[in-house]
Structures are given as C-alpha cells and as structure tokens.
Amino acid sequence: MTPGAHTVCFTPSRWAQITPWPSALASTSCDGDAAVSRAQVTSIVEDALRHEALEEALVAIYVWGKGWAAPAAAADRSHCERSWPPTIWTRHWPVRSTR
C-alpha cells in the first residue's frame, strides 16, 4: 500500500455548521459526497499548523477520521458512491449501521 494513499468519503454539507472550515476540503455548500486522502489531510494539517490555524487542523483530522471507506475509483475523483447503510468497523468485526 502506498503511504498516504488511503482515501475516505465524507458529506461536506453535513459539516456546514463547523467553522473554521479548511479551504482545501470540498466546500460545505456542495451537495453530495467528496473524497479526501490521508496525504491530502496531512498537507492540510501541515499548512494549518504553519499558519497557527489549529482549529482547521483539527477539523481536517476529524473529517478524515469520520469518513467511510472510499471505493478504489474515488482516489481519482472528488465524489464517492455511498453504500447505505455504511459499514462501521468495530474492534473485531464490521457492523451495518442502523441509522
């Protein structure tokens, strides 16, 4: 596996009330889902820390951590196909969400 290549999907509009929002992430005014890789988040965090934008660094990390597994094709495009309900991994086995 290529370091930093792991990509997750997230729904930017669900984060609309979170500020400050890192400009390198898809806009929260966008409909649909977006993808972000671990390498992109690392870059966002490094940039935020250089500018002492600690909240933006935290938001980027949290968005990536809350994302769901992206299909392989998502690394090459900005939108993700979401399976519903999403698979949530617990410590030992995947569980289908009941939300």
C-alpha positions in Angstrom: 0.0 0.0 0.0 1.3 3.5 -0.9 1.8 5.6 2.2 -0.8 8.3 2.5 -3.0 6.9 -0.3 -5.9 5.8 1.9 -8.9 7.8 0.8 -12.2 8.2 2.7 -15.5 9.8 1.7 -17.5 12.4 3.6 -20.6 14.5 3.0 -19.4 18.2 3.2 -22.9 19.6 3.7 -23.2 17.7 7.0 -20.3 19.8 8.3 -21.9 23.1 7.3 -22.0 24.5 10.9 -18.4 23.7 11.6 -16.0 26.6 11.4 -13.3 27.4 10.6 -13.6 25.0 7.5 -10.3 24.2 5.8 -10.4 25.7 2.3 -8.6 22.6 0.8 -11.6 20.4 1.7 -14.7 20.3 -0.5 -17.0 23.2 0.3 -19.7 22.6 2.8 -22.2 24.2 0.3 -21.7 21.3 -2.1 -24.3 18.6 -2.4 -23.3 15.0 -2.5 -20.2 13.3 -1.2 -16.5 14.1 -1.5 -13.2 12.2 -1.1 -10.1 13.1 0.8 -6.9 11.1 1.1 -4.7 10.7 4.2 -2.0 12.5 2.2 -4.3 15.5 1.5 -5.2 15.7 5.1 -1.6 15.6 6.1 -0.9 18.5 3.8 -3.9 20.4 5.1 -2.7 19.9 8.7 0.8 20.9 7.9 -0.4 24.1 6.2 -2.8 24.9 9.0 -0.1 24.5 11.6 2.3 26.8 9.7 -0.4 29.4 9.9 -1.3 28.6 13.5 -4.8 27.6 12.4 -5.2 24.8 15.0 -8.9 24.6 14.6 -8.6 23.9 10.8 -6.0 21.2 11.5 -8.4 19.6 14.0 -11.4 19.8 11.6 -9.4 18.2 8.8 -8.3 15.3 11.0 -11.8 14.8 12.4 -13.4 14.8 8.9 -11.0 12.2 7.7 -11.5 10.1 10.9 -15.3 10.2 10.5 -15.2 9.3 6.8 -16.2 6.0 5.4 -14.1 3.7 3.2 -13.9 5.0 -0.4 -14.1 2.8 -3.4 -10.8 2.5 -5.3 -12.0 4.8 -8.0 -12.7 7.6 -5.5 -9.0 8.4 -5.3 -9.2 9.7 -8.9 -12.3 11.8 -8.5 -13.9 14.1 -6.0 -17.2 12.3 -5.4 -17.9 8.9 -3.8 -20.6 6.4 -4.2 -22.1 5.7 -0.8 -23.5 2.3 0.2 -26.3 2.6 2.7 -26.2 1.7 5.4 -22.5 2.3 5.7 -20.3 -0.4 7.2 -18.9 0.7 10.6 -15.9 -1.2 11.8 -15.8 -2.1 15.5 -12.7 -3.5 17.1 -13.2 -7.0 15.7 -15.9 -7.1 13.0 -17.9 -4.9 10.6 -21.4 -3.8 11.7 -24.0 -2.4 9.4 -25.3 0.9 10.7 -29.0 1.1 11.7 -29.1 4.9 11.3 
